[in-house]
Amino acid sequence: MHGTKTYLSETATRLKPSGIRRFFDLAASMEGVISLGVGEPDFITSWSVREACILSLEQGYTSYTANAGLLELRQEIAAYLSRKFQVQYAPETEIIVTVGASQALDLALRTIVNQGDEVIVVEPSFVSYGPLVELAGGVPVPLETRGADEFKIQPEQIESVITSRTKALMLCSPNNPTGTVLHKEELEAIARIVKKHDLLVISDEIYAELTYDEPYTSFPAIEDMRERTILVSGFSKGFAMTGWRLGFVAAPSTILQVMLKIHQYTMMCAPTMAQYAAIEALKHGEQDVEEMKKSYRRRRNYFVQSLNELGLRCHLPGGAFYAFPSIQSTGLTSEQFAEQLLLEERVAVVPGNVFGASGEGYIRCSYASSLEQLQEAIKRMRRFLSRL
């Protein structure tokens, strides 16, 4: 640096790089790796959706859309949320189309957080939550869940970390990395605390389409929660559209119109051709989602049962496409287990501690791989464990 002046943001400099990326980079440099690390569907986007994108290009739809996104897409999102999850939003004033759910989370936090505000982050959590709170000027407050509770939030735990500075609670159900789904009664218990302490909730529902055992309950559908909730979702997981980078956020207009200002200045709008593809996905793609879901459910059942048979205790995840088995019986840390498994048997998993302190002693395995690959991964893991 020149002289004594530092040119870098202290907040950005302090951020740790994503713990997931380190293992991806290591795995990418090796031959014959079975990756259970990537949080991405192994299906490609439905043909009709790809065709809609191609058609939009052929018709020359290549200019900017409105900042909030194509009105037709916002109308389809509103209709979908109403039809699937019984939550109502006005497409003109309460929905923004974003560049992935990641941008929606960033927008939500920048909109509500003042310097020093505390945001409760339920852990294990997706790796970006804490850093995004910090980048918005807030303080992430971890709320650790336990494997013994299947990583479900206990309402009294929330109250134990609330202070006069608490602004919001970040929820993710189905959860990444644990696959845990919060049922309606559990959400209602959380809602009572949210109301009592006058909090907001950022509800990350990106895996809402992928629940296996019962209908999904969206947090804003809980009584009195719509006005307190910023709903974040998108097309990446359920519709197998990760590379399209398309998400959305729905919230009361008083919150959303402030979000829109930030979005105007930082992003302008989401990619036009991806928006046309998403219209097709919402209009005609639900059958494809159901087919993918059936396949994930079969894989989940096989993989979780196999992990338990190996002696790696694992609860049956209700949603998403992750298993989060305990590796405590091996005596290794999460990092040691993941690194040795990769180097010795060429199976890539993510150490649980990258998702927060309560993830230590666990690993995240994505079962969004073919059944053949999962069977081979189990064979290699069995060999690895037999040597320990």
N, C-alpha and C positions, 0 to 999 in steps of 0.2 A: 504493500500500500504506500501511497505518497505521503510523506510526513507522518503526522500522528493521527490524521483523520481516518476513521474507518468508513467505508462506503457501503457496507452491507447491513441489512436490517438485522437487529439483534434477535428478533423473534424468529425470522426465517433461518438464521444461522444456527439457532439452538435446536431446531427441529431435527429429529433423527430420521435417517432415510428409512423407507419402508422395509420391514423385516421380511416381507414376502418376496420382494424383488431379489434379495441376496440369494435365496435358494433357486429362484427361476434362472438367474444368471449362471449359477454353478451348474444346474441341470442342463442348461442349453449348451454348455461346453463339453458335455459327455455324450458318448454313443449309447444307444439302446436303453434309454431311460423311459420308464413308465411314469408319467407325471400325474399324480393325484393332487397336485398343488394348485392348479389353475381354477379360479372361480368363474368358469365359463362353460356354457353348454357345448357338448360335442356335436350337436345338430347344426346344420347350416340353416340360414333363414329360409322360410317357406318360399317356393318358387313364385307364387302369386304376388308376394310382397316385393321380391326382387324385380319382377316384371313391372310392377307399378312404378318403381324407381326408374327403370329403363325408359318406360313410356314418358315419364315426366321430363327426362332429358331429351328424348326425341321431339317432344312438343316445345322444347325451349324454355322450360320453367327453371331458369338458372339465376334469377335475380333474388335479392333479399325478400323475405316475407315481413309481415308486421313484426315488431319486436317480440310480442307475446306468442308469435307463431301463427300459422294459417288458422283462420277462424274455423274452417271445416274440421281441422284436426282437433281443435279445442272442443268443438261440439261433439265429436266422436268420443273424446276422452271423458267428457261430462256424461254422455249417454252410457259409456262403458262402466264408469264408477257407480252410476245409479243402478244399472242392470245387475252388475256383479256383486257390489258391496253395499248397496242401499245408502250411498252418500250423495248429496246433491250439491253441485257447484255451478255457478253461472259462467258459461264459457267466455263471455266478453270481459268479465272483471275479476274472475277468481281462479284462472288457470294460466300458467306460463309454460310454454314448451322450452325445454332446456337442453344443453349439450350434455346428455347423460344425467343420471340421478346424482352424480358427484357434483356437478355444477349447481344442481338444485339444493343440495345440502349446504354448499358454500354460500349461496344466496340467502338461504334461510338464516344461517348464523350471522352473516354480516348485517342482515336486516334487524335482528332483535337484540344483538349483544352490544352493550356499552362496555367501555374499558373496566375490567375488573369484575364484570358479572360472572357468576358461576353457572356452569351447565353440567348437569349430572349425566354422566356417560355410563350406561350399563355395560359391564364387562363380563366375559370376553366380548370385545366389540370389533367391528371392522376397523382396520388400521388408520383410516383417515379421520375418524371422528374427533379424537383429542387434538391432533394438529390443526384441524379446521377451526375448532373453538379458539385455539391460541392465535391463529392468524386473524381471527375476527376481534382479537383484543380481550377475549374472555379467559376464564380459568376452568379447564376441564376437571370435574370432580368424579373420580372413578367409583362406581358402585359394584362391588365384586359379588358375583353369583357363584353358587357351588354346584359341583357335579352331583352331590348327594340330592340336590333339589332339581336335577335335570337342567340346571342353569336357568331356573325360573326366578324372577324377581320376587322377593318377599316384601310386601308393602311396608312393613315396619323398618326394613333396611333403608327405604327411600327417606322416610322421616328422619332417620338417624344422621343423614348427611345434608339435610336442608338447613340453610342459614339465611340471614337477612339479605344476602347477596344472590341467592339462588334465583335464576331467571327461567330456566327451562330444563326439561328432561328429554334426552334422546333415546328413542325406542327403536328396536329393529326386530320385527317378528313377521315371518320366520327369520331366525337370527343367523347372521354370518359372524362367527364360524361354527356355532353349535347345532344349527338346524332346529333349535327349540321354537315352538309355536306357543304364544300366549292365548289361552282360551277366553271366551267372553267374560266369564266370572272373574278371571284374573285381571283382565283389562278394566273391569268395573271397579275392582278394589284399588287399582292404580289411579283411576279417574277420581275417586273420592279424595285421595291425597292431593292430587293435582288441583282440584277445586278448593279444598281446604286451605292450601298454601298459595293460591292464586298464581299457578305456574302455567307456562306454555309447554306444549309437547311437539317435538319434531319426530314424526313417525315415518321411519324409512320402511316402505312396504314394497320394495323392489322384487321381493320373492313371493308376493301375495298369490300369484297364480299357481305356485308350486307348493300346495299343501296336500297331504295324502290321506288323512284319516277323518277329517271333518271339514265342514264349510269354514271359510276364512272370515274372521271378524276384523274389519278395518277400525282403527282407533277413533276416527271422527264419527263413526256410526254409534258410538257409545253416547248415552244421554248427556247433554250439556258439553260435549267435548269438541263438537265441530268448530265452535268459535275460539277454542283454545289450541287447535291443532294446525300444524303445517304438515300436509301430507306430501311425501316425496316418493315418486315411483318412476317407472320407465319401461323400456322395451327390451333391455339387454337380456334379462334372465328368462322370463316366461316366454317371450317371443323369439328367443335365440338371435338377438340383434345387437350383440356387444359392440362390434366394430362400427356400427352406424352412429354411435354416440348420440342417443336420443332419449331424453327423460322428460319428466314434467313435475310441476309443483302445483298443488291446489291448496288454497287458504282463503280465509275471509278477506274481502276486498280491501279493508283497511291495512292489512298486513301485505297483501299481494301487490298493491299499487306502489308501495315503497320498494318491494323486491324488484318490480319492473324497472324502476329508475336505475338501480344498480346493474341490472341485466342490460339495459340500453347502453350504458357506458362501457361495460366490460366485455359484452359478447355480441351485441346487436341482435342476432337471432340464430336459431339452430339451423343446420344445413337444410336447404329447401327440398332437395330430392329425397332426403331421409324422411322429411315430414310427409311427403306424398306416399312413401312406402308405409309409414305408420298408419295412415288413414286406411289403407288396404288391410293391414294387420288387424286393426280394431273391427273393421266391417266383416271380414271373412276369415280371420285367422284362428278363431277359438277352437275349431276342431283339431287343427295342427298342435295347438298348445296341449289339448287333452291327450293326444297321442304321445307327445313327448313326456307328459306327466306320468302316463302309464308305464313307460319305459323306465323312468327314474325310480318309480315306486318299486318295480321288480328289482332293479339294481340295489336300491337301498336295503330291501329285505335280505337279499343275498349277502351284501357286503357287511352289514351290521351283525348279522348272525355269525358270519365267518370271523369277524374281529373278536366277538365274544368267545367263540370256540378256540381262538388263539390265546385266550387269557387276557386280551386287551378289553377291559370292561367298557361298554359303550351303550348309552341309552338310545332308544329308537327315535331318531329325529322326526318331528312332525312335518317338516317342510324344508325348503331350499334343496341343495344337493350336496350337503356336507355331513360327514360323520366326524365326531369329536371324541375319539377313544382315549381312555386313560392309559398312560405308559408308566405309571408310578411303580408297578410291580417289577419293572426291569431295573430299577435303581439308577437309571440314566435321567439326566435333565431332558427337557423337550428338545433343546438345541443339539445335545449329544446324540439323542436317538435319531433325529432327522438327518443329521450329518452322516452318521455311521451307516444308516439305512441307505442313503443315497450313494455313498462311496463304495459300500460293500455289495449292495444288491441292486443298485440302479433303480430305486423307487423313490420318487420325490414327493414328500409331504411337507406341510408347513408346521414349524414348532409352535405350540399353543401360546407360549409366552409373548409372541409378537402381538397378540390380541389383548394384552393386559396381564397383570400379575396373576389373576385367578385362572389364566390359561396355562400356567406352568404345570407340568405333569401330564399334559395332553398334547395331541397332535391333530391338525385338521387334515382330513382326507376328502377330496372331492370325488363323488361317485358319478360325475358327469363324464364317464369314460365307457367304452364298450364293455359288455359283460366279459368278453374274452380277456380284455386288459385287466379288469378287476380280478378275475380268477388267477391270472399270472402274477399280479401284484400280491395277492394273498399267499400264493406259493412261495414267492421270494421272501415275504415277511415271515412266513413260518420257518424258512431256512435261517433267516437272520436271528429270530428269537431262539432257535434251538442251539445257537452258538453262544448265546449270552450266559 
